[in-house]
């Protein structure tokens, strides 16, 4: 089994990395392969709504998004992590996720998602909610811990002292591992949920 981990922090060895490190150790013990993509310090532009991806099967901007797409498709789970900026995720990460989820046409149903947020003090819950929306609009079950998936720290390295936060990262990774394995067994025994044709509607209509 594989988990793709996307670190949205521009500090590759910062507090977000410390939080993710706790998860990686658990995944390894569970026999789950991990790959970490550090995209927070890359130049990633936002979606321009050109819809070229619909015809080409990939984003028109050939950057980290297109490199991540096949890794995402092959993964059983996706972890998204970000520091908190003004009660929101890193803008580079949001641009990356908008394009990654929209430009990839493969079925994401039953891939397990988990979000991790890191802050000095506030804005964690809002950012946590923001990141989880990528999963819930894509048919992806969301893994949880025993508290919000958050770790505190201001200066690089301070997250190592957040004992409860790191505990929750380990619980999150164990729960995510269990969920991925349980879903794999369910697929083998029962197959995937039945799909019906999507009904597209709009709030504004000509009457």
Secondary structure, 3 states (H helix, E strand, C coil): CEEEEEECCCCCCCHHHHHHHHHHHHHHHCCCEEEEEECCCCCCCCCCCCCHHHHHCCCCCCCHHHHHHHHHHHCCEEEEEEEEECCEECHHHHHHHHHHHHHCCCCCCCCEEEEEEEECCCCHHHHHHHHHHHHHCCCCCECCCCCCCEEECCCCCHHHHCHHHHHHHHHHHHHHHHHHHHHHHHHHHHCCCCCCCCCCCCCCCCC
